[in-house]
Amino acid sequence: MNSKRMKNLHPYVPGEQPEDRVYVKLNANENPYPPCPEVISSITGFVTSHPEKLGLYPDPDSRVLHEAIAGMLNRTGGVLARAVPEGKQCRPAEQDRIPFTVTPDMIYSGNGSDEVLSFVFYAFFDCGTKLVVPEFSYSFYPVYGGFYNIPLDPVKLNSDWTLDTVKMTAHEKRNKSGIIFANPNAPTGRGLTRSQVREMIRNTRSDKVFVVDEAYVDFGGESCIPLLAEFPNLVIVRTFSKSLCSAGMRLGYIVASPELVQAVTTVKNSLNHFPIDAVAQVAGTAACCNDAYYAGCAGKIAYEREKFSAFLTARGWNVLPSQTNFVFAEKPGIDGGAAYRKIKEQGILVRHFATKGIENYLRITIGTPEQMKKLCDAVEKITDC
Ligand SMILES: *Cc1c(COP(=O)(O)O)cnc(C)c1O
């Protein structure tokens, strides 16, 4: 009964969410902190003061939300962990300052960056031309490749797990295809500098879209938003799920030229003519008015990440330097699957990928100090197995 195209579907398998016992959940790169108080009061205020609005369609252009997102990007430079709080708002660290003003017409938002990415694939990548991706990157890219019939050209990483920028750009030129990667990358946690990405864009085709997925950049990477002034073919994808403590809200966005924003909007309007729901619009807008709160959360997570990385290193683990809210690590001589199970037995979930090449590594999300303490105790116990 199924259509032939169903054969191309290889759905994403998210980090497990078991309900048989309460685990400390460090397997899906969620943020352990709740959204800021203004998000909570905006949601309760909306449903109690304007219940009739739940019966109406939301603003199809998400105008207020896009203004709020643009404002937050301008005030933080797109990197919360380094932004300098001034009351509830921030000013960007010198190195993150954006040399122009991000305007609302440069923002498109959708139901999580996963949906946004799907529309980006549809809008900009052709069936039959091989899209360049890193060998190990976000595992949703191959899923969309299958969905849209876009073959992928995965390029091996360097031996230090950074992207092979020379090879990726050479393949993109040859394939005439476009390129997508996460920066910082997942599951490795390693990032490229903005000048490295600039060099890559210069060496790729200007008539194809260059997509940088910045899901984790707020935790200490370098944002490529400043490069939008130089490259009209650049698309930056970002999410509220990680640094804005809102994975449950499903809110993601792109920052790009108004022309590319329009193209993605056309795809969306061909599938569902309404955007994210009215409650998410209100909550997302409220989140963007308290940069300082989220900068504080990102700072705490970056601090715990460094502490935990040092803890593992001191116990003989190989830990990749991370610019994200997770670490990617292996203990030589210990099987990754076994380490994952030992930690799970002690009530903590981390992520293990059975994929060849990374099968001995664990991807461990950084939680609160209390969660990390439990994790360290659990790791101590497996260290000699
Ligand atoms: C988590 C993640 C996303 C998806 O985020 P949602 O907004 O929750 O859909 C996108 N890209 C990368 C690299 C991620 O790790």
The ligand as an SDF file (V2000), in Angstrom:
LIG
                    3D

 15 15  0  0  0  0  0  0  0  0999 V2000
   19.6210   19.7370   18.2360 C   0  0  0  0  0  0  0  0  0  0  0  0
   20.0710   20.0880   16.8630 C   0  0  0  0  0  0  0  0  0  0  0  0
   19.1800   20.6070   15.9320 C   0  0  0  0  0  0  0  0  0  0  0  0
   17.6830   20.5310   16.1100 C   0  0  0  0  0  0  0  0  0  0  0  0
   17.1350   21.3530   16.9410 O   0  0  0  0  0  0  0  0  0  0  0  0
   15.5470   21.5250   17.0560 P   0  0  0  0  0  0  0  0  0  0  0  0
   15.4140   23.0000   16.9490 O   0  0  0  0  0  0  0  0  0  0  0  0
   15.2360   20.9910   18.4000 O   0  0  0  0  0  0  0  0  0  0  0  0
   14.8430   20.8190   15.9610 O   0  0  0  0  0  0  0  0  0  0  0  0
   19.6550   21.0070   14.6990 C   0  0  0  0  0  0  0  0  0  0  0  0
   20.9530   20.8710   14.3780 N   0  0  0  0  0  0  0  0  0  0  0  0
   21.8350   20.3360   15.2290 C   0  0  0  0  0  0  0  0  0  0  0  0
   23.2580   20.1940   14.8250 C   0  0  0  0  0  0  0  0  0  0  0  0
   21.4200   19.9210   16.4950 C   0  0  0  0  0  0  0  0  0  0  0  0
   22.2710   19.3380   17.3230 O   0  0  0  0  0  0  0  0  0  0  0  0
  1  2  1  0
  2  3  1  0
  2 14  2  0
  3  4  1  0
  3 10  2  0
  4  5  1  0
  5  6  1  0
  6  7  2  0
  6  8  1  0
  6  9  1  0
 10 11  1  0
 11 12  2  0
 12 13  1  0
 12 14  1  0
 14 15  1  0
M  END
$$$$
